[in-house]
Amino acid sequence: KSLATLGGGGREGTHWSLLIFAFFFLGLFQDEDSCSDCSYRDKPGSSLQSFMPEGKTFFPEIFQTNQLLFYERFRAYQDYILADCKASEVQEFTAEFLEKVLEPSGWRAVWHTNVFKVLVEATDVDFAALKAVVRLAEPYLCDSQVSTFTMECMKELLDLKEHRLPLQELWVVFDDSGVFDQTALAIEHVRFFYQNIWRSWDEEEEDEYDYFVRCVEPRLRLHYDILEDRVPSGLVVDYRNLLSQCEESYRKFLNLRSSLSNCNSDSEQENISMVEGLKLYSEMEQLKQKLKLIENPLLRYVFGYQKNSNIQAKGVRPSGQKITHVVSSTMVAGLLRSLLTDRLCQEPGEEEREIQFHSDPLSAINACFEGDTVIVCPGHYVVHGTFSIADSIELEGYGLPDDIVIEKRGKGDTFVDCTGADIKISGIKFVQHDAVEGILIVHRGKTTLENCVLQCETTGVTVRTSAEFLMKNSDLYGAKGAGIEIYPGSQCTLSDNGIHHCKEGILIKDFLDEHYDIPKISMVNNIIHNNEGYGVVLVKPTIFSDLQENAEDGTEENKALKIQTSGEPDVTEGVDLEELMQCATGKMELYARTDLSEQVEGNCEIVNELIAASTQKGQMKKKRLSELGITQADDNLMSQEMFVGIVGNQFKWNGKGSFGTFLF
């Protein structure tokens, strides 16, 4: 009535009153939103749903808070809870956050442990200790795995705990009024953090950096990557095992440190315990470094993990016969005549060969024995499993690669897993979806890929230690990691290929460790272009950059390298590092006469860097032998040879250039 009077009488006055009313309440809401430091109502996920546990239960519904998205948790921890705090300040910052958003009393919750769950009511909150003061709710509701757990027992237990329970053990009972939404959400953030993010040793880590950036964000991302099947299953197992080992080592370390504080100084027992403590500390540090490598989304794929393939080769068929497997979704007369003429025609005097027909390539490969051949006819084939090839077979497409498409769907690990002694794949396009590992992994043996197209999802081709890989006239693109990963001790020959639109073109893993052998690499006439990072990346330890200055001293240690550039004889005798580099540069000058000066420079840069790295490895090995008292080593022992044939490659439009190094 007063608003209508203020705006005047009649219909026009009513309009004015409505406008004033609207602006009045709009101002209230703007004031509330502007006070974001004191309110949590503008956070994502504040409109919560109820959840009723499965099975028969007398308990009331609780707030469903365990299905929050990554960005909801990320924003809560970064903007409202942790901000830029140190690890030692986490509990303090969390308590300050809870004081702003948590209702101190009046809400009910289910106290949930591994043994029982019981309905309680909050009467107060100890924010500093992250605990709620509770009492048993009425009516009394309890569900226990122990039948003798009575109400009196529960009261005694609460008395022992002084009625103070950790917030992460409480699930807030649903209330449709919305009053306790933020209480339930805040407790969920605390629970999730201490269950999935916090590590018991975090407070003893370096305390000078931003804890959120250093620890919370990578662990949170890894948690959701695992939930969404974006991490290889083997790597998930490795991570959880490492986490358990680190927690066990830390527990032993704490117990040992506590016992030392109670020992008499300078006692023999104390000296023994000190040695054990140093061993535990060293072991724990190594485990923590491995955990950090997996938690970091970049390093996770740069270093990967050593997945062991357990595929067993079948060997030669008991009958000794070799079979040709023909794959076609539908077989028509014309296609069959062409196959008989081109591929299945028997030569005079040749042994009769059995032919089997399959509707999908996966069943054909699973039916293969040593020496079999699989011919895939034109068509689009969708598979949901892994091509595990453990025998020496040939997998070839009958036609152009774009007409013979094998597409992998369904979340899983590797697309093509090779362990056979001599595997040949040709004329096929592989398309990968929803993958968590590379499109092709060569664990051991020799695999030849010719005239193929690889449309990747995560990493591309991985060449493991002791494996040999030849790739000719093929096209690889779309890898979110490296197009090709070359491990120490492997052999990789790349000729006339296109590698493009990947995170990195080719990644050469660190081979400077004493346990690693130098890879043998040949790259000829490849076009490496439009990759987000470098065309070629060499991974090496940071200490290498400090030692590399000694690689140009012209000593005899710089002589044990063979370089093949244009198919000419090897150069091995009486050549030091500087001469080798000049020789490699001179070979490249043949290409510099054309318009490919930028690409040639990339070839030279790669050759020179690999020479320097290989020579440094030789120096390190000779130094270790010298420390052992071996002054004149056997030539075979000291010969660290890398057969480098890196010529004619073109590097275009790569985001960071043709070649780079990744220091770790």
Residue pairs with C-beta under 8 A, 6 or more apart in sequence:
3 17
3 20
3 21
4 13
4 14
4 17
5 13
6 16
6 17
6 20
7 13
7 14
7 15
7 16
7 17
7 19
7 20
8 16
32 39
32 41
33 39
33 42
36 42
37 100
38 100
39 100
39 101
40 46
40 80
40 100
40 101
40 182
40 185
40 186
41 182
43 72
43 75
43 76
43 80
43 185
44 68
44 69
44 71
44 72
44 75
45 65
45 68
45 69
45 72
45 185
46 181
46 182
46 185
47 181
48 63
48 64
48 65
48 174
48 181
48 184
48 185
49 63
49 64
50 61
50 62
50 63
50 64
50 174
50 176
51 61
51 62
51 63
51 64
51 174
52 61
53 59
53 62
57 143
58 141
58 143
59 110
59 117
59 119
59 141
59 143
60 108
60 119
60 173
60 174
61 173
61 174
62 109
62 110
62 171
62 172
62 173
62 174
62 184
63 171
63 172
63 173
63 174
63 180
63 181
63 184
63 185
63 188
65 184
65 185
65 187
65 188
66 188
66 192
68 188
68 192
70 220
70 221
70 224
73 189
73 192
73 220
74 217
74 220
76 189
77 189
77 193
77 197
77 212
77 216
77 220
78 212
78 216
78 217
80 97
81 93
81 94
81 97
81 189
81 193
82 90
82 93
82 94
82 211
82 212
82 216
83 93
83 212
84 210
84 212
85 92
85 93
85 211
85 212
86 207
86 208
86 209
86 211
87 202
87 203
87 205
87 207
87 211
87 215
88 203
88 207
89 211
90 198
90 202
90 211
91 128
91 130
94 130
94 190
94 193
95 127
95 128
95 130
96 127
97 186
98 125
98 127
98 130
98 167
98 186
98 190
99 127
101 182
101 183
101 185
101 186
102 125
102 127
102 182
102 183
102 186
102 187
103 122
103 179
103 180
103 182
103 183
104 122
104 124
104 125
105 122
105 123
105 124
105 125
106 122
107 121
107 122
107 172
107 173
107 175
107 180
107 183
108 119
108 120
108 121
108 122
108 137
108 172
108 173
109 119
109 120
109 121
109 122
109 132
109 134
109 170
109 171
109 172
109 173
110 117
110 118
110 119
110 120
110 170
110 171
110 173
111 117
111 118
111 119
111 120
111 134
111 165
111 169
111 170
112 169
112 170
112 171
113 169
115 144
115 145
115 146
115 149
116 142
116 143
116 144
116 145
116 146
116 149
117 142
117 143
117 144
118 136
118 140
118 141
118 142
118 143
118 144
118 154
119 136
119 137
119 140
119 141
119 142
119 173
120 134
120 135
120 136
120 137
120 165
120 170
121 134
121 135
121 136
121 137
122 132
122 133
122 134
122 170
123 133
123 134
123 135
123 163
124 132
124 133
125 131
125 132
125 133
125 167
126 132
126 133
126 164
129 164
130 166
130 167
130 168
130 190
131 164
131 165
131 166
131 167
132 164
132 165
132 167
132 170
133 163
133 164
134 158
134 163
134 164
134 165
134 170
135 158
135 163
136 151
136 154
136 155
136 158
140 151
142 149
142 151
142 154
167 187
167 190
167 191
168 187
168 190
168 191
168 194
168 195
170 187
171 184
171 187
172 180
172 183
172 184
172 187
193 216
196 219
196 220
196 223
197 215
197 216
197 219
197 220
197 223
199 215
199 246
199 247
200 247
200 250
201 246
201 250
201 284
201 288
202 211
202 215
205 215
218 292
218 295
218 296
218 297
219 295
221 295
221 297
222 231
222 239
222 294
222 295
222 297
222 300
225 231
225 297
226 236
229 411
229 434
229 436
230 436
231 300
231 436
232 305
232 307
232 413
232 436
232 437
233 413
233 436
234 305
234 307
234 413
235 294
235 300
235 304
235 305
238 294
238 305
239 291
239 294
242 287
242 290
242 291
242 294
243 291
245 287
246 284
246 287
246 288
246 291
249 280
249 283
249 284
249 287
250 284
252 280
253 277
253 280
253 281
253 284
256 273
256 276
256 277
256 280
257 277
259 273
260 270
260 273
260 274
260 277
263 269
263 270
263 273
264 270
292 299
293 299
293 300
293 303
294 300
294 305
299 664
301 458
301 459
301 480
301 481
301 482
302 481
302 507
302 539
302 662
302 664
303 509
303 539
303 664
304 459
304 462
304 485
306 464
307 437
307 441
307 443
308 443
309 388
309 417
309 419
309 441
309 443
309 444
311 388
311 389
311 390
311 417
311 419
312 390
313 370
313 390
313 391
313 419
313 420
314 368
314 369
314 370
314 390
314 391
315 369
315 370
315 391
316 369
316 370
316 371
317 323
317 369
317 370
321 353
321 354
322 353
322 369
322 371
322 372
322 373
323 353
323 354
323 355
323 356
323 367
323 368
323 369
323 372
323 373
324 343
324 344
324 353
324 354
324 355
324 356
324 372
324 373
324 374
324 375
325 355
325 356
325 357
325 358
325 364
325 367
325 368
325 372
325 373
325 374
325 375
326 339
326 344
326 355
326 356
326 357
326 358
326 364
326 375
326 377
327 357
327 358
327 359
327 360
327 361
327 364
327 374
327 375
327 376
327 377
327 381
328 335
328 357
328 358
328 359
328 376
328 377
328 379
329 359
329 360
329 379
329 381
330 379
331 357
331 377
335 377
338 398
339 375
339 377
339 398
342 398
343 375
343 398
344 355
346 352
346 353
356 364
356 367
358 364
358 367
360 381
360 383
361 374
361 376
361 381
361 383
361 387
361 395
361 406
362 383
362 385
362 387
364 374
364 376
365 374
365 387
365 388
365 389
365 393
365 395
366 388
368 374
368 389
368 391
368 393
369 391
370 391
370 392
370 393
371 391
371 392
371 393
372 391
372 393
372 394
373 393
373 394
373 396
374 393
374 394
374 395
374 396
375 396
375 397
375 398
376 395
376 396
376 397
376 398
376 404
376 406
376 428
377 398
377 399
377 404
378 397
378 398
378 399
378 403
378 404
379 403
379 404
379 405
380 405
380 407
381 405
381 406
381 407
382 407
382 408
382 409
383 406
383 407
383 408
383 409
384 408
384 409
384 410
384 412
385 412
386 412
386 413
386 414
386 415
386 416
386 417
387 415
387 416
387 417
388 417
388 419
389 395
389 416
389 417
389 418
389 419
389 420
389 423
390 419
390 420
391 420
392 420
392 421
392 422
392 423
392 445
393 420
393 423
393 424
394 423
394 424
394 425
394 426
395 423
395 424
395 425
395 426
395 428
396 424
396 425
396 426
396 427
396 428
397 403
397 404
397 426
397 427
397 428
398 404
398 427
399 427
400 427
401 427
401 428
401 429
401 451
401 452
401 453
402 429
402 453
404 427
404 428
404 429
405 428
405 429
405 431
406 428
406 429
406 430
406 431
407 430
407 431
407 432
407 433
408 415
408 430
408 431
408 432
408 433
408 435
409 433
409 434
410 434
411 434
411 435
411 436
412 434
412 435
412 436
413 435
413 436
413 437
414 437
414 438
414 439
414 440
414 441
415 430
415 432
415 435
415 438
415 439
415 440
416 425
416 430
416 439
416 440
416 441
417 441
417 443
418 440
418 441
418 442
418 443
418 445
418 447
418 467
419 443
419 444
419 445
420 445
420 447
421 445
421 446
422 445
422 446
422 448
423 445
423 446
423 447
423 448
424 447
424 448
424 450
425 447
425 448
425 449
425 450
425 452
426 448
426 449
426 450
426 451
426 452
427 450
427 451
427 452
428 452
428 453
429 452
429 453
429 454
429 455
430 439
430 440
430 452
430 453
430 454
430 455
431 455
432 439
432 454
432 455
432 456
432 457
432 458
433 457
434 457
435 456
435 457
435 458
436 458
437 458
437 459
438 456
438 458
438 459
438 460
438 461
438 462
438 479
438 481
438 485
439 454
439 455
439 456
439 457
439 459
439 460
439 461
439 479
440 447
440 449
440 454
440 460
440 461
440 462
441 461
441 462
441 464
442 461
442 462
442 463
442 464
442 467
442 468
442 469
442 490
443 464
443 467
444 464
444 466
444 467
445 467
445 468
446 467
446 468
446 469
446 470
447 467
447 468
447 469
447 470
448 469
448 470
448 471
448 472
449 461
449 469
449 470
449 471
449 472
449 474
450 470
450 471
450 472
450 473
450 474
451 472
451 473
451 474
452 474
452 475
453 474
453 475
453 476
454 460
454 461
454 474
454 475
454 476
454 477
455 477
455 478
456 476
456 477
456 478
456 479
456 480
456 483
456 502
457 478
457 479
457 480
458 479
458 480
458 481
459 479
459 480
459 481
459 482
459 483
459 485
460 476
460 479
460 481
460 482
460 483
460 484
460 485
460 499
460 502
461 469
461 471
461 476
461 483
461 484
461 485
462 484
462 485
462 487
463 469
463 484
463 485
463 486
463 487
463 490
463 491
463 492
464 487
464 490
465 487
465 488
465 489
465 490
465 516
465 517
466 489
466 490
467 487
467 490
467 491
468 490
468 491
468 492
469 490
469 491
469 492
469 493
470 493
470 495
471 484
471 493
471 494
471 495
471 497
472 495
472 496
472 497
473 495
473 496
473 497
474 497
474 498
475 497
475 498
475 500
476 483
476 484
476 497
476 498
476 499
476 500
476 502
477 483
477 498
477 499
477 500
477 501
477 502
478 501
478 502
479 502
479 503
480 502
480 503
481 502
481 503
481 504
481 507
482 502
482 503
482 504
482 505
482 506
482 507
482 537
483 499
483 500
483 502
483 504
483 505
483 506
483 531
484 492
484 494
484 499
484 505
484 506
484 507
485 506
485 507
485 509
486 492
486 506
486 507
486 508
486 509
486 519
486 521
487 509
487 519
488 509
488 510
488 511
488 513
488 516
488 517
488 518
488 519
489 511
489 516
489 517
489 518
489 519
490 519
490 520
491 519
491 520
491 521
492 519
492 520
492 521
492 522
493 521
493 522
494 506
494 522
494 523
494 524
494 526
495 522
495 523
495 524
495 525
495 526
496 524
496 525
496 526
497 526
497 527
498 526
498 527
498 528
498 529
499 505
499 506
499 526
499 527
499 528
499 529
499 531
500 527
500 528
500 529
500 530
500 531
501 530
501 531
502 531
502 532
503 531
503 532
503 533
504 531
504 532
504 533
504 534
504 535
504 536
504 537
505 528
505 531
505 533
505 534
505 535
505 536
505 537
505 654
506 523
506 528
506 535
506 536
506 537
507 536
507 537
507 539
508 519
508 521
508 536
508 537
508 538
508 539
508 610
509 519
509 539
510 516
510 539
510 540
510 541
510 664
511 517
511 518
511 519
511 613
511 617
512 540
512 541
512 544
512 613
512 616
512 617
512 620
514 620
514 621
514 624
518 614
518 617
518 640
518 641
518 642
519 642
520 641
520 642
520 643
521 610
521 642
521 643
521 644
521 645
521 646
522 564
522 643
522 644
522 645
522 646
523 606
523 645
523 646
523 647
523 649
524 645
524 646
524 647
524 648
524 649
525 647
525 648
525 649
526 649
526 650
527 649
527 650
527 652
528 535
528 536
528 649
528 650
528 651
528 652
528 654
528 658
529 535
529 650
529 651
529 652
529 653
529 654
530 652
530 653
530 654
531 654
531 655
532 655
533 654
533 655
533 656
533 660
534 654
534 655
534 656
534 657
534 658
534 659
534 660
535 602
535 651
535 654
535 657
535 658
535 659
536 602
536 606
536 658
536 659
536 660
537 659
537 660
537 661
537 662
538 609
538 610
538 613
538 659
538 660
538 661
538 662
539 661
539 662
539 664
540 613
540 661
540 662
540 663
540 664
541 663
541 664
542 663
542 664
544 613
544 616
544 663
545 663
547 616
547 620
548 612
548 616
550 616
550 619
551 558
551 577
551 612
551 615
551 616
551 619
552 577
552 578
554 576
554 577
554 578
555 576
556 576
557 615
557 618
557 619
557 622
558 576
558 577
558 578
558 580
558 615
558 618
559 572
559 573
559 574
559 575
559 576
560 615
560 618
560 638
560 639
560 640
560 641
561 572
561 580
561 611
561 614
561 615
561 618
561 640
561 641
561 642
562 570
562 571
562 572
562 641
562 642
562 643
562 644
563 570
563 571
563 580
563 583
563 584
563 607
563 611
563 643
563 644
564 570
564 643
564 644
564 645
565 584
565 587
565 588
565 607
565 644
565 645
565 646
565 647
566 587
566 590
566 647
571 580
571 583
575 583
577 611
577 612
577 615
580 611
581 607
581 608
581 611
584 604
584 607
584 608
584 611
585 604
585 608
587 647
588 600
588 601
588 603
588 604
588 607
588 647
589 600
591 599
591 600
591 603
591 647
591 648
592 600
596 650
598 651
598 652
598 658
599 649
599 650
599 651
599 652
599 658
601 658
602 649
602 651
602 657
602 658
602 659
603 646
603 647
603 648
603 649
605 658
605 659
606 646
606 658
606 659
607 644
607 646
609 659
609 661
610 642
610 644
610 646
611 642
611 644
614 640
614 642
615 640
617 640
618 638
618 640
621 638
621 640
622 633
622 638
625 633
625 637
625 638
651 657
651 658
651 659
